[in-house]
Amino acid sequence: MPLRLDVKRKLSVRSDRVKCVDIHPNEPWILVTLFNGHAHIYNHETQQLVKTFEICNVPVRAGKFVVRKNWAIIGS
């Protein structure tokens, strides 16, 4: 029996290739790391870009929220 899910799009943004996504457990934020070396934090409720970081000139392959420290750790 196939699994049927009711998927609804909440946020759609044009960008470079996405390498990693992390969702903050307490805030309405999504951390996205990109192939172009940037990282973005979006608010999925307002669909607005909250913060952008230019990390390096190579793909950023990992990103993670650390809630207890109020950090976002990003690595390439």
VMD Tcl script that builds the backbone (N, CA, C; Angstrom):
set m [mol new atoms 228]
animate dup $m
set s [atomselect $m all]
$s set {name element resname resid chain x y z} {
  {N N MET 1 A 0.840 -1.171 0.000}
  {CA C MET 1 A 0.000 0.000 0.000}
  {C C MET 1 A 0.892 1.243 0.000}
  {N N PRO 2 A 0.764 2.114 -1.009}
  {CA C PRO 2 A 1.625 3.293 -1.087}
  {C C PRO 2 A 1.264 4.318 -0.012}
  {N N LEU 3 A 2.281 5.027 0.418}
  {CA C LEU 3 A 2.100 6.091 1.404}
  {C C LEU 3 A 1.638 7.348 0.684}
  {N N ARG 4 A 0.516 7.883 1.102}
  {CA C ARG 4 A -0.012 9.102 0.480}
  {C C ARG 4 A 0.048 10.232 1.500}
  {N N LEU 5 A 0.773 11.273 1.138}
  {CA C LEU 5 A 0.932 12.420 2.019}
  {C C LEU 5 A 0.280 13.640 1.393}
  {N N ASP 6 A -0.332 14.453 2.213}
  {CA C ASP 6 A -0.907 15.714 1.757}
  {C C ASP 6 A 0.147 16.797 1.973}
  {N N VAL 7 A 0.918 17.106 0.932}
  {CA C VAL 7 A 2.022 18.050 1.029}
  {C C VAL 7 A 1.547 19.419 0.567}
  {N N LYS 8 A 1.802 20.427 1.403}
  {CA C LYS 8 A 1.451 21.809 1.062}
  {C C LYS 8 A 2.711 22.654 1.112}
  {N N ARG 9 A 2.943 23.445 0.090}
  {CA C ARG 9 A 4.114 24.308 0.027}
  {C C ARG 9 A 3.912 25.496 0.960}
  {N N LYS 10 A 4.869 25.698 1.868}
  {CA C LYS 10 A 4.810 26.803 2.826}
  {C C LYS 10 A 5.712 27.958 2.432}
  {N N LEU 11 A 6.851 27.652 1.819}
  {CA C LEU 11 A 7.826 28.674 1.454}
  {C C LEU 11 A 8.514 28.245 0.170}
  {N N SER 12 A 8.550 29.140 -0.794}
  {CA C SER 12 A 9.223 28.860 -2.056}
  {C C SER 12 A 10.098 30.056 -2.410}
  {N N VAL 13 A 11.402 29.804 -2.588}
  {CA C VAL 13 A 12.358 30.867 -2.870}
  {C C VAL 13 A 13.311 30.379 -3.949}
  {N N ARG 14 A 13.592 31.217 -4.948}
  {CA C ARG 14 A 14.571 30.880 -5.975}
  {C C ARG 14 A 15.959 31.114 -5.403}
  {N N SER 15 A 16.861 30.141 -5.594}
  {CA C SER 15 A 18.208 30.274 -5.046}
  {C C SER 15 A 19.158 29.353 -5.800}
  {N N ASP 16 A 20.431 29.445 -5.420}
  {CA C ASP 16 A 21.411 28.470 -5.895}
  {C C ASP 16 A 21.080 27.115 -5.289}
  {N N ARG 17 A 21.828 26.117 -5.689}
  {CA C ARG 17 A 21.567 24.766 -5.180}
  {C C ARG 17 A 21.679 24.720 -3.660}
  {N N VAL 18 A 20.687 24.152 -3.047}
  {CA C VAL 18 A 20.646 24.024 -1.590}
  {C C VAL 18 A 21.447 22.794 -1.184}
  {N N LYS 19 A 22.354 22.964 -0.225}
  {CA C LYS 19 A 23.184 21.863 0.254}
  {C C LYS 19 A 22.685 21.307 1.580}
  {N N CYS 20 A 22.073 22.157 2.428}
  {CA C CYS 20 A 21.631 21.707 3.747}
  {C C CYS 20 A 20.475 22.587 4.219}
  {N N VAL 21 A 19.560 21.990 4.976}
  {CA C VAL 21 A 18.420 22.710 5.558}
  {C C VAL 21 A 18.280 22.274 7.011}
  {N N ASP 22 A 18.047 23.251 7.911}
  {CA C ASP 22 A 17.760 22.936 9.310}
  {C C ASP 22 A 16.610 23.826 9.763}
  {N N ILE 23 A 15.722 23.263 10.553}
  {CA C ILE 23 A 14.548 23.988 11.059}
  {C C ILE 23 A 14.729 24.223 12.545}
  {N N HIS 24 A 14.584 25.483 12.963}
  {CA C HIS 24 A 14.713 25.836 14.382}
  {C C HIS 24 A 13.509 25.279 15.139}
  {N N PRO 25 A 13.718 24.612 16.283}
  {CA C PRO 25 A 12.591 23.992 16.993}
  {C C PRO 25 A 11.682 24.968 17.731}
  {N N ASN 26 A 12.177 26.177 18.055}
  {CA C ASN 26 A 11.377 27.121 18.840}
  {C C ASN 26 A 10.926 28.346 18.059}
  {N N GLU 27 A 11.723 28.789 17.120}
  {CA C GLU 27 A 11.417 29.964 16.306}
  {C C GLU 27 A 10.943 29.507 14.922}
  {N N PRO 28 A 10.242 30.369 14.194}
  {CA C PRO 28 A 9.782 29.988 12.846}
  {C C PRO 28 A 10.867 30.207 11.787}
  {N N TRP 29 A 12.056 29.690 12.025}
  {CA C TRP 29 A 13.203 29.928 11.155}
  {C C TRP 29 A 13.645 28.661 10.444}
  {N N ILE 30 A 14.126 28.862 9.219}
  {CA C ILE 30 A 14.728 27.797 8.426}
  {C C ILE 30 A 16.116 28.270 8.017}
  {N N LEU 31 A 17.138 27.483 8.333}
  {CA C LEU 31 A 18.515 27.767 7.935}
  {C C LEU 31 A 18.806 26.988 6.661}
  {N N VAL 32 A 19.266 27.695 5.632}
  {CA C VAL 32 A 19.555 27.078 4.338}
  {C C VAL 32 A 20.990 27.414 3.964}
  {N N THR 33 A 21.805 26.400 3.662}
  {CA C THR 33 A 23.161 26.642 3.172}
  {C C THR 33 A 23.191 26.331 1.678}
  {N N LEU 34 A 23.957 27.135 0.940}
  {CA C LEU 34 A 23.894 27.105 -0.518}
  {C C LEU 34 A 25.231 26.776 -1.167}
  {N N PHE 35 A 25.147 26.355 -2.409}
  {CA C PHE 35 A 26.309 25.992 -3.214}
  {C C PHE 35 A 27.231 27.188 -3.456}
  {N N ASN 36 A 26.684 28.409 -3.466}
  {CA C ASN 36 A 27.489 29.595 -3.768}
  {C C ASN 36 A 28.276 30.122 -2.569}
  {N N GLY 37 A 28.225 29.441 -1.410}
  {CA C GLY 37 A 28.986 29.866 -0.246}
  {C C GLY 37 A 28.217 30.742 0.720}
  {N N HIS 38 A 26.940 30.913 0.503}
  {CA C HIS 38 A 26.114 31.738 1.379}
  {C C HIS 38 A 25.237 30.864 2.267}
  {N N ALA 39 A 24.745 31.469 3.343}
  {CA C ALA 39 A 23.753 30.837 4.208}
  {C C ALA 39 A 22.647 31.855 4.444}
  {N N HIS 40 A 21.408 31.395 4.448}
  {CA C HIS 40 A 20.252 32.268 4.647}
  {C C HIS 40 A 19.397 31.719 5.774}
  {N N ILE 41 A 18.808 32.633 6.536}
  {CA C ILE 41 A 17.801 32.263 7.526}
  {C C ILE 41 A 16.500 32.916 7.091}
  {N N TYR 42 A 15.475 32.093 6.890}
  {CA C TYR 42 A 14.152 32.557 6.483}
  {C C TYR 42 A 13.165 32.360 7.620}
  {N N ASN 43 A 12.180 33.259 7.699}
  {CA C ASN 43 A 11.040 33.075 8.591}
  {C C ASN 43 A 9.953 32.422 7.750}
  {N N HIS 44 A 9.580 31.195 8.074}
  {CA C HIS 44 A 8.611 30.493 7.234}
  {C C HIS 44 A 7.180 30.966 7.465}
  {N N GLU 45 A 6.918 31.701 8.554}
  {CA C GLU 45 A 5.567 32.238 8.770}
  {C C GLU 45 A 5.326 33.488 7.931}
  {N N THR 46 A 6.311 34.394 7.897}
  {CA C THR 46 A 6.169 35.631 7.123}
  {C C THR 46 A 6.740 35.506 5.718}
  {N N GLN 47 A 7.466 34.416 5.438}
  {CA C GLN 47 A 8.127 34.158 4.162}
  {C C GLN 47 A 9.120 35.264 3.808}
  {N N GLN 48 A 9.810 35.770 4.823}
  {CA C GLN 48 A 10.797 36.826 4.649}
  {C C GLN 48 A 12.197 36.306 4.960}
  {N N LEU 49 A 13.184 36.886 4.292}
  {CA C LEU 49 A 14.579 36.600 4.580}
  {C C LEU 49 A 14.959 37.360 5.842}
  {N N VAL 50 A 15.389 36.658 6.877}
  {CA C VAL 50 A 15.741 37.271 8.156}
  {C C VAL 50 A 17.195 37.723 8.149}
  {N N LYS 51 A 18.094 36.857 7.690}
  {CA C LYS 51 A 19.527 37.152 7.726}
  {C C LYS 51 A 20.228 36.373 6.631}
  {N N THR 52 A 21.259 36.975 6.058}
  {CA C THR 52 A 22.082 36.293 5.073}
  {C C THR 52 A 23.547 36.421 5.477}
  {N N PHE 53 A 24.314 35.375 5.245}
  {CA C PHE 53 A 25.733 35.345 5.577}
  {C C PHE 53 A 26.513 34.929 4.342}
  {N N GLU 54 A 27.603 35.647 4.040}
  {CA C GLU 54 A 28.532 35.213 2.995}
  {C C GLU 54 A 29.666 34.488 3.706}
  {N N ILE 55 A 29.689 33.168 3.627}
  {CA C ILE 55 A 30.615 32.350 4.395}
  {C C ILE 55 A 31.959 32.208 3.679}
  {N N CYS 56 A 31.931 31.786 2.417}
  {CA C CYS 56 A 33.166 31.525 1.676}
  {C C CYS 56 A 32.846 31.481 0.186}
  {N N ASN 57 A 33.857 31.146 -0.615}
  {CA C ASN 57 A 33.678 31.070 -2.070}
  {C C ASN 57 A 33.469 29.650 -2.571}
  {N N VAL 58 A 33.354 28.699 -1.675}
  {CA C VAL 58 A 33.100 27.305 -2.036}
  {C C VAL 58 A 31.757 26.902 -1.434}
  {N N PRO 59 A 31.185 25.788 -1.860}
  {CA C PRO 59 A 29.873 25.389 -1.329}
  {C C PRO 59 A 29.874 25.217 0.189}
  {N N VAL 60 A 28.829 25.706 0.814}
  {CA C VAL 60 A 28.626 25.510 2.253}
  {C C VAL 60 A 27.802 24.238 2.390}
  {N N ARG 61 A 28.379 23.217 2.956}
  {CA C ARG 61 A 27.770 21.892 2.946}
  {C C ARG 61 A 26.977 21.544 4.190}
  {N N ALA 62 A 27.135 22.316 5.276}
  {CA C ALA 62 A 26.438 21.959 6.514}
  {C C ALA 62 A 26.025 23.210 7.274}
  {N N GLY 63 A 24.901 23.118 7.952}
  {CA C GLY 63 A 24.417 24.190 8.814}
  {C C GLY 63 A 23.473 23.614 9.850}
  {N N LYS 64 A 23.566 24.113 11.074}
  {CA C LYS 64 A 22.758 23.559 12.164}
  {C C LYS 64 A 22.502 24.637 13.205}
  {N N PHE 65 A 21.253 24.722 13.682}
  {CA C PHE 65 A 20.930 25.580 14.815}
  {C C PHE 65 A 21.353 24.872 16.100}
  {N N VAL 66 A 21.978 25.612 17.030}
  {CA C VAL 66 A 22.279 25.120 18.376}
  {C C VAL 66 A 21.435 25.972 19.317}
  {N N VAL 67 A 20.281 25.441 19.704}
  {CA C VAL 67 A 19.268 26.217 20.415}
  {C C VAL 67 A 19.750 26.659 21.788}
  {N N ARG 68 A 20.364 25.780 22.547}
  {CA C ARG 68 A 20.739 26.116 23.927}
  {C C ARG 68 A 21.807 27.197 24.002}
  {N N LYS 69 A 22.556 27.411 22.923}
  {CA C LYS 69 A 23.570 28.466 22.864}
  {C C LYS 69 A 23.116 29.666 22.023}
  {N N ASN 70 A 21.964 29.549 21.354}
  {CA C ASN 70 A 21.461 30.585 20.448}
  {C C ASN 70 A 22.452 30.833 19.304}
  {N N TRP 71 A 22.968 29.747 18.723}
  {CA C TRP 71 A 23.944 29.794 17.645}
  {C C TRP 71 A 23.382 29.156 16.381}
  {N N ALA 72 A 24.019 29.527 15.273}
  {CA C ALA 72 A 23.889 28.778 14.025}
  {C C ALA 72 A 25.314 28.407 13.624}
  {N N ILE 73 A 25.605 27.124 13.524}
  {CA C ILE 73 A 26.934 26.651 13.134}
  {C C ILE 73 A 26.885 26.282 11.659}
  {N N ILE 74 A 27.854 26.814 10.903}
  {CA C ILE 74 A 27.864 26.632 9.453}
  {C C ILE 74 A 29.264 26.209 9.030}
  {N N GLY 75 A 29.364 25.196 8.174}
  {CA C GLY 75 A 30.670 24.726 7.728}
  {C C GLY 75 A 30.683 24.396 6.252}
  {N N SER 76 A 31.864 24.575 5.654}
  {CA C SER 76 A 31.993 24.263 4.231}
  {C C SER 76 A 32.921 23.091 4.020}
}
mol reanalyze $m
mol bondsrecalc $m
mol representation Tube
mol addrep $m
